[in-house]
Amino acid sequence: MTHRTLVVTGGHGILGKAVVEAALARGLNVALIDHAKGEAAPDGALEIGGVDLTDAKAAEAAIAQVVAAFGGVDALLNIAGGFVWQTTDDETPAWDKMFALNLTTALNASRAALPHLKASAEGRIVNVGANGALKAAAGMGAYAASKSAVHRLTEALAEETKDTSVTVNAVLPSILDTEQNRKDMPDADPSKWVQPSDLAEVMLFLASPEARAITGALLPVTGRV
């Protein structure tokens, strides 16, 4: 994968950082795009901060910066997103927020990157869905619905790009082992959860030329949950 150019949205988040670090270790050109601005990026990565990916024009401008720096885009990993636990009777519903953060960001980044991915010999899109979107639990309606939409986007894009070099897949993690999740679930056993570094490895495989035979897959990455 050396010299391939990888774009990571949400690159300053926990999973994004794990992907960026693993990609740099492989010798890839790495660009991270994030809404956060001014945060330090790992040495060797192109940091594009202050980007609102819910705005299609902002997504296009960010991808244009990547192309100007590296000459093209070979893989897009859509990690930008968010989570809200909320029951449906809440008076300030988070449905629009969840669809904006989880679906619209992935759609806008994908649409902006697709012309460049099609020009690549091995174009890749890897989305982040959710195992919890397969059957929504209480309080998970808005989040699960938005991630289910990401699953459908993945499948549709995979069908639409079958005549090109591009493959489109999604990983469906269960619970990531993060400090916040440990605080929120103090009685759970985090040894059964998914390490961000392990999920990063799966995503980088799907972003690699070796994964050319896989497209339209919704791959569970659930640890021992």
TORMAR-596502 format. One record per residue (C-alpha): x, y, z; residue number from 1. Coordinates in steps of 0.05 Angstrom, whole numbers, plus 5000, padded with zeros to 4 digits. Layout:
REM residues N
<node c1="X" c2="Y" c3="Z" i="NUM"/>
...
***
This chain:
REM residues 225
<node c1="5000" c2="5000" c3="5000" i="1"/>
<node c1="5061" c2="5046" c3="5000" i="2"/>
<node c1="5048" c2="5112" c3="4965" i="3"/>
<node c1="4973" c2="5102" c3="4963" i="4"/>
<node c1="4935" c2="5162" c3="4989" i="5"/>
<node c1="4885" c2="5150" c3="5045" i="6"/>
<node c1="4834" c2="5201" c3="5069" i="7"/>
<node c1="4806" c2="5193" c3="5140" i="8"/>
<node c1="4746" c2="5234" c3="5161" i="9"/>
<node c1="4739" c2="5244" c3="5235" i="10"/>
<node c1="4814" c2="5235" c3="5238" i="11"/>
<node c1="4821" c2="5268" c3="5307" i="12"/>
<node c1="4773" c2="5219" c3="5341" i="13"/>
<node c1="4795" c2="5156" c3="5377" i="14"/>
<node c1="4783" c2="5109" c3="5319" i="15"/>
<node c1="4808" c2="5161" c3="5269" i="16"/>
<node c1="4873" c2="5168" c3="5306" i="17"/>
<node c1="4883" c2="5093" c3="5308" i="18"/>
<node c1="4872" c2="5089" c3="5232" i="19"/>
<node c1="4917" c2="5148" c3="5217" i="20"/>
<node c1="4974" c2="5119" c3="5259" i="21"/>
<node c1="4968" c2="5050" c3="5229" i="22"/>
<node c1="4965" c2="5078" c3="5159" i="23"/>
<node c1="5027" c2="5121" c3="5169" i="24"/>
<node c1="5063" c2="5060" c3="5196" i="25"/>
<node c1="5048" c2="5026" c3="5129" i="26"/>
<node c1="5079" c2="5082" c3="5090" i="27"/>
<node c1="5015" c2="5111" c3="5062" i="28"/>
<node c1="5002" c2="5183" c3="5046" i="29"/>
<node c1="4950" c2="5203" c3="5098" i="30"/>
<node c1="4903" c2="5262" c3="5100" i="31"/>
<node c1="4857" c2="5271" c3="5160" i="32"/>
<node c1="4795" c2="5314" c3="5155" i="33"/>
<node c1="4759" c2="5335" c3="5218" i="34"/>
<node c1="4710" c2="5387" c3="5245" i="35"/>
<node c1="4760" c2="5402" c3="5300" i="36"/>
<node c1="4810" c2="5456" c3="5284" i="37"/>
<node c1="4880" c2="5468" c3="5310" i="38"/>
<node c1="4892" c2="5399" c3="5338" i="39"/>
<node c1="4960" c2="5368" c3="5326" i="40"/>
<node c1="4965" c2="5314" c3="5274" i="41"/>
<node c1="5016" c2="5257" c3="5274" i="42"/>
<node c1="5081" c2="5272" c3="5237" i="43"/>
<node c1="5073" c2="5257" c3="5163" i="44"/>
<node c1="4997" c2="5267" c3="5160" i="45"/>
<node c1="4963" c2="5324" c3="5124" i="46"/>
<node c1="4914" c2="5356" c3="5173" i="47"/>
<node c1="4853" c2="5392" c3="5145" i="48"/>
<node c1="4814" c2="5419" c3="5204" i="49"/>
<node c1="4752" c2="5461" c3="5213" i="50"/>
<node c1="4713" c2="5423" c3="5160" i="51"/>
<node c1="4638" c2="5415" c3="5165" i="52"/>
<node c1="4625" c2="5352" c3="5124" i="53"/>
<node c1="4551" c2="5362" c3="5129" i="54"/>
<node c1="4564" c2="5418" c3="5078" i="55"/>
<node c1="4575" c2="5387" c3="5009" i="56"/>
<node c1="4617" c2="5446" c3="4985" i="57"/>
<node c1="4662" c2="5441" c3="5047" i="58"/>
<node c1="4672" c2="5367" c3="5032" i="59"/>
<node c1="4691" c2="5382" c3="4960" i="60"/>
<node c1="4740" c2="5435" c3="4982" i="61"/>
<node c1="4774" c2="5388" c3="5032" i="62"/>
<node c1="4781" c2="5332" c3="4981" i="63"/>
<node c1="4809" c2="5383" c3="4932" i="64"/>
<node c1="4863" c2="5400" c3="4983" i="65"/>
<node c1="4882" c2="5327" c3="4988" i="66"/>
<node c1="4887" c2="5320" c3="4913" i="67"/>
<node c1="4930" c2="5383" c3="4909" i="68"/>
<node c1="4977" c2="5356" c3="4961" i="69"/>
<node c1="4983" c2="5283" c3="4938" i="70"/>
<node c1="4958" c2="5282" c3="4867" i="71"/>
<node c1="4897" c2="5239" c3="4879" i="72"/>
<node c1="4857" c2="5196" c3="4928" i="73"/>
<node c1="4859" c2="5120" c3="4931" i="74"/>
<node c1="4818" c2="5106" c3="4992" i="75"/>
<node c1="4766" c2="5142" c3="5035" i="76"/>
<node c1="4751" c2="5119" c3="5106" i="77"/>
<node c1="4688" c2="5152" c3="5131" i="78"/>
<node c1="4696" c2="5153" c3="5207" i="79"/>
<node c1="4665" c2="5222" c3="5222" i="80"/>
<node c1="4602" c2="5213" c3="5263" i="81"/>
<node c1="4570" c2="5216" c3="5331" i="82"/>
<node c1="4527" c2="5180" c3="5382" i="83"/>
<node c1="4467" c2="5201" c3="5423" i="84"/>
<node c1="4428" c2="5155" c3="5470" i="85"/>
<node c1="4357" c2="5182" c3="5470" i="86"/>
<node c1="4288" c2="5153" c3="5477" i="87"/>
<node c1="4236" c2="5172" c3="5425" i="88"/>
<node c1="4195" c2="5213" c3="5474" i="89"/>
<node c1="4251" c2="5263" c3="5486" i="90"/>
<node c1="4227" c2="5334" c3="5474" i="91"/>
<node c1="4291" c2="5353" c3="5437" i="92"/>
<node c1="4298" c2="5296" c3="5388" i="93"/>
<node c1="4367" c2="5280" c3="5360" i="94"/>
<node c1="4344" c2="5247" c3="5296" i="95"/>
<node c1="4365" c2="5303" c3="5249" i="96"/>
<node c1="4432" c2="5309" c3="5286" i="97"/>
<node c1="4446" c2="5234" c3="5280" i="98"/>
<node c1="4430" c2="5232" c3="5206" i="99"/>
<node c1="4472" c2="5294" c3="5193" i="100"/>
<node c1="4533" c2="5268" c3="5232" i="101"/>
<node c1="4531" c2="5196" c3="5211" i="102"/>
<node c1="4499" c2="5194" c3="5142" i="103"/>
<node c1="4507" c2="5262" c3="5110" i="104"/>
<node c1="4581" c2="5267" c3="5126" i="105"/>
<node c1="4594" c2="5199" c3="5093" i="106"/>
<node c1="4551" c2="5217" c3="5033" i="107"/>
<node c1="4584" c2="5284" c3="5021" i="108"/>
<node c1="4655" c2="5258" c3="5029" i="109"/>
<node c1="4641" c2="5199" c3="4984" i="110"/>
<node c1="4610" c2="5242" c3="4929" i="111"/>
<node c1="4669" c2="5289" c3="4932" i="112"/>
<node c1="4721" c2="5233" c3="4930" i="113"/>
<node c1="4688" c2="5187" c3="4879" i="114"/>
<node c1="4716" c2="5220" c3="4815" i="115"/>
<node c1="4786" c2="5212" c3="4844" i="116"/>
<node c1="4773" c2="5142" c3="4870" i="117"/>
<node c1="4749" c2="5121" c3="4801" i="118"/>
<node c1="4814" c2="5148" c3="4772" i="119"/>
<node c1="4854" c2="5104" c3="4820" i="120"/>
<node c1="4874" c2="5034" c3="4800" i="121"/>
<node c1="4845" c2="5008" c3="4865" i="122"/>
<node c1="4794" c2="5058" c3="4893" i="123"/>
<node c1="4764" c2="5042" c3="4961" i="124"/>
<node c1="4710" c2="5070" c3="5007" i="125"/>
<node c1="4703" c2="5041" c3="5078" i="126"/>
<node c1="4645" c2="5066" c3="5120" i="127"/>
<node c1="4632" c2="5056" c3="5194" i="128"/>
<node c1="4564" c2="5027" c3="5208" i="129"/>
<node c1="4543" c2="4994" c3="5273" i="130"/>
<node c1="4525" c2="4925" c3="5296" i="131"/>
<node c1="4474" c2="4958" c3="5341" i="132"/>
<node c1="4437" c2="4983" c3="5279" i="133"/>
<node c1="4417" c2="4912" c3="5260" i="134"/>
<node c1="4367" c2="4912" c3="5317" i="135"/>
<node c1="4356" c2="4976" c3="5355" i="136"/>
<node c1="4354" c2="4974" c3="5431" i="137"/>
<node c1="4316" c2="5023" c3="5475" i="138"/>
<node c1="4345" c2="5093" c3="5469" i="139"/>
<node c1="4382" c2="5074" c3="5405" i="140"/>
<node c1="4328" c2="5093" c3="5354" i="141"/>
<node c1="4360" c2="5155" c3="5324" i="142"/>
<node c1="4431" c2="5128" c3="5324" i="143"/>
<node c1="4411" c2="5060" c3="5297" i="144"/>
<node c1="4368" c2="5090" c3="5243" i="145"/>
<node c1="4425" c2="5135" c3="5219" i="146"/>
<node c1="4475" c2="5078" c3="5219" i="147"/>
<node c1="4425" c2="5033" c3="5183" i="148"/>
<node c1="4422" c2="5087" c3="5130" i="149"/>
<node c1="4498" c2="5083" c3="5125" i="150"/>
<node c1="4491" c2="5008" c3="5112" i="151"/>
<node c1="4442" c2="5022" c3="5055" i="152"/>
<node c1="4487" c2="5077" c3="5027" i="153"/>
<node c1="4544" c2="5027" c3="5028" i="154"/>
<node c1="4504" c2="4975" c3="4989" i="155"/>
<node c1="4478" c2="5025" c3="4939" i="156"/>
<node c1="4547" c2="5055" c3="4925" i="157"/>
<node c1="4576" c2="4986" c3="4917" i="158"/>
<node c1="4525" c2="4970" c3="4863" i="159"/>
<node c1="4535" c2="5036" c3="4829" i="160"/>
<node c1="4610" c2="5028" c3="4825" i="161"/>
<node c1="4614" c2="4955" c3="4802" i="162"/>
<node c1="4638" c2="4976" c3="4733" i="163"/>
<node c1="4697" c2="5014" c3="4763" i="164"/>
<node c1="4757" c2="4997" c3="4806" i="165"/>
<node c1="4721" c2="5023" c3="4867" i="166"/>
<node c1="4697" c2="4978" c3="4923" i="167"/>
<node c1="4651" c2="5002" c3="4979" i="168"/>
<node c1="4645" c2="4966" c3="5045" i="169"/>
<node c1="4627" c2="4980" c3="5117" i="170"/>
<node c1="4650" c2="4954" c3="5184" i="171"/>
<node c1="4598" c2="4942" c3="5238" i="172"/>
<node c1="4632" c2="4948" c3="5306" i="173"/>
<node c1="4598" c2="4930" c3="5372" i="174"/>
<node c1="4629" c2="4969" c3="5430" i="175"/>
<node c1="4696" c2="5003" c3="5423" i="176"/>
<node c1="4742" c2="5001" c3="5484" i="177"/>
<node c1="4746" c2="5075" c3="5499" i="178"/>
<node c1="4753" c2="5115" c3="5563" i="179"/>
<node c1="4683" c2="5144" c3="5554" i="180"/>
<node c1="4651" c2="5076" c3="5543" i="181"/>
<node c1="4685" c2="5050" c3="5606" i="182"/>
<node c1="4657" c2="5109" c3="5645" i="183"/>
<node c1="4587" c2="5099" c3="5616" i="184"/>
<node c1="4587" c2="5024" c3="5628" i="185"/>
<node c1="4627" c2="5013" c3="5693" i="186"/>
<node c1="4598" c2="4943" c3="5705" i="187"/>
<node c1="4615" c2="4916" c3="5636" i="188"/>
<node c1="4675" c2="4875" c3="5617" i="189"/>
<node c1="4716" c2="4917" c3="5568" i="190"/>
<node c1="4762" c2="4858" c3="5552" i="191"/>
<node c1="4704" c2="4834" c3="5508" i="192"/>
<node c1="4700" c2="4899" c3="5470" i="193"/>
<node c1="4735" c2="4918" c3="5405" i="194"/>
<node c1="4802" c2="4954" c3="5409" i="195"/>
<node c1="4805" c2="5015" c3="5363" i="196"/>
<node c1="4872" c2="4989" c3="5336" i="197"/>
<node c1="4840" c2="4923" c3="5317" i="198"/>
<node c1="4783" c2="4957" c3="5281" i="199"/>
<node c1="4834" c2="5001" c3="5246" i="200"/>
<node c1="4869" c2="4938" c3="5219" i="201"/>
<node c1="4804" c2="4912" c3="5190" i="202"/>
<node c1="4788" c2="4979" c3="5157" i="203"/>
<node c1="4858" c2="4984" c3="5127" i="204"/>
<node c1="4851" c2="4914" c3="5098" i="205"/>
<node c1="4785" c2="4935" c3="5064" i="206"/>
<node c1="4822" c2="4997" c3="5039" i="207"/>
<node c1="4878" c2="4956" c3="5009" i="208"/>
<node c1="4886" c2="4929" c3="4938" i="209"/>
<node c1="4882" c2="4858" c3="4967" i="210"/>
<node c1="4809" c2="4870" c3="4984" i="211"/>
<node c1="4790" c2="4880" c3="4911" i="212"/>
<node c1="4742" c2="4820" c3="4911" i="213"/>
<node c1="4699" c2="4849" c3="4968" i="214"/>
<node c1="4646" c2="4901" c3="4955" i="215"/>
<node c1="4579" c2="4915" c3="4987" i="216"/>
<node c1="4598" c2="4878" c3="5050" i="217"/>
<node c1="4574" c2="4897" c3="5119" i="218"/>
<node c1="4627" c2="4865" c3="5162" i="219"/>
<node c1="4613" c2="4853" c3="5236" i="220"/>
<node c1="4672" c2="4870" c3="5281" i="221"/>
<node c1="4643" c2="4853" c3="5348" i="222"/>
<node c1="4700" c2="4825" c3="5391" i="223"/>
<node c1="4669" c2="4779" c3="5443" i="224"/>
<node c1="4606" c2="4820" c3="5455" i="225"/>
***
